[in-house]
Amino acid sequence: MSTETELKQTKYTIQVEAQPTNCFQANQSLIRGYQVHRGVTVRVNERPCFRVRRCVVPVGGDPPTTTTIAEEFDGAIREDGLVWGTDIHGLFDEPNFRRTWLNRARVRKGLPPLDTQISQSGSCRLHGELERWADHLSSHLDISRLITGLDHLSPPILRELRRLDAEIVPPSVRHPHHADVLRTDA
């Protein structure tokens, strides 16, 4: 594919919502993911894959609201639709997009498409297992003590880790045995 990327000095990560262009399937549902950018990629001849809304999701509110800050096209797709690329991470976490993409491959191989419910139930099972793992870690791991052992990291990274730790396991719910779980002096 003919694309050109110019790397820049500044790197940023941002949450996005995107609508697939008609190169995948017309009227496909909105997808959510994130982009990590350290430059600008320009399509030379190919069509874009997605119409992207870059978003900021304010903290708080029930439910939290999404504010659109820019709209643009993203990615590139070859004319035959078989090769494509995008800067959006997490596309295949979206069950509808994943099933549509897999069904396109199934049809090309002469297989019937499968119902999107299969991908949705798979995502629900995965989410449940990840929640179970997170609960296990928060019950048996002293994140604060682990972070203390990472003093060699840059101050902004440490501040962010400490902020996340306070959100995940507030001091009021820490177990007394946490201090014995990890040794940072070994």
N, C-alpha and C positions, 0 to 999 in steps of 0.2 A: 504494500500500500504506500501511497505517496503522501507522507506527512512530514512536517519539519517541526522540531522542538528546539526552542531557544531557552537554555537554562538561565535562571536569574539568581540573585543573591538571597532573596527572601523566600522562606518556605512557610506555607500556611496549610491548615487543615480546616475544612468547613463542611457542615452538614448540608446535604442537598436533597431536593425532590426533583424527579425527572419524569418526563413523559416520553416513552419510546417513540421514535418516528415511525412512519409506516413501513420501514424496512424490516421490522419484526412481525408485527401484526397490528392491523388497524384497531383503534379503540382499546388498546391495552391499558391496564390500570397504572396509576402513578406508582413509581418506585421511590424508595428512600435509601440513601447511602451517604457516603462521604467522599470528599476529594482531598488528596494530599498534593499540593502543587509546589513546584520549585521552578516554574517557568511557564512558557506559553507554547502550546502545540497548535499548529495551523494545518488544516486539510489543504492539499494541493488540488486533487481531482475528485476525491471521494465525497460521498454524501455523509452528513452527520447521523449518528445513531440516536441521540437523545436531545430533547429540548429541556434544558436544566434551569431550575430556579435555585439559585444559591440562597440559603436560608440562615437565619439566626433563630434559635429557639430559646426565648427568654426563660430564665429559671423562675419557677413559681406559677401560680395560676392552676386552676383545675377545670378543664384540662389545659396544659400549656399551649400557648398559641405560637404560630409560626409567622415570622415576618419575612417577606420577600425583599431581598436587597439587590438582586440583579437577575437577568434572564439571558441565556445564551445557548448556543448549540454545543454539543460535546461529542467526542468520539469520531470515528470514521468507519465506513463499511464499504467493502468492495462491491462492485456492481452486481455480482451474482449473489450477494448476501451471505456467502459462506465464510468470509474472513472479516472480522471486525475487532475494534478495540475502543476502549473508553478509559477515562480518568476516574470513573465512579467505582468506588470500592463497595462491596456488599450487595451487588446486584443479585447474586444467586441466593442471598438470604431471603429475598422476597419470593414466597412460594408461587405466586401467579406468574411472575416473570420466568422463574426457573422452569415451571411446567410448560409454559408456552415455548421456551427455547428447546427443552427436551422433546416436546411433541413435534417441533419442526424436524428435528433429527430423526425421530421415529417414522414420520411420514416419508421422509427421503429414503428410508430403509424399507419401506413397504409395510410398516407396522401401524396399527391403529393408534390414534392419540389416546392418552389417558386423562381421566378427570382431574381437575385441579385439586380436588379434595385430597388426593394422595399426597401431593406436595404440602398442602396445608397441615395435614395430620403429622407428617414428618417434621415440619417446623415446630409444631406444638410439642412433640416428644423431645426434640433437641432442646427447646427452651426450658422445658421441665427438668431435664437432666442438668443443664447449666445452672439453673436455680438451686438444685439439690447440691451440686458441687460448691457453689458459692456459700450456701448455708453451712456446709461441712467445714469449709476453710474458715469462715468467720467464727465458728465454734471452737476450732482447734489450732488456730494460728494467730499469733500476736503480730499483727501487721506493723504496729508502731515500733516494736522491737526490731523487726526486719528492716524497716526504713532507717532506723538508727545505725544499722550496720552498713548503710549505703552512703555514708558521709562524704565519700569521694566524688559523688555526683555533683553536678552544678546546682547552685542554690535554686534556680527556677524549677528544676525537675524535682528537687526535694520538697519545695513548697507545694507543688501540685500533688505529689504522692501523699503528703501529710493531709492536704485538703480532702483527697479522695478517701483516705483512711478514716477521717472523722465522719464522713458521710456514710461509709459502709458499716463501721462498728463504733458507735459513739462510746466514749469512756464509761458512761453510766451502765452499759450492758456488757462490758468486758468481763471475762471470767478470771478469777484470781490465779488460776494455774497457767494463764497465758505466758507469764514471765519465764516459766520453766520450759516452754516449748522450743524456743530458738535460742541458741547461744551465739552471740556475736563476737565473743572474745576468743573463740576456738580457732 
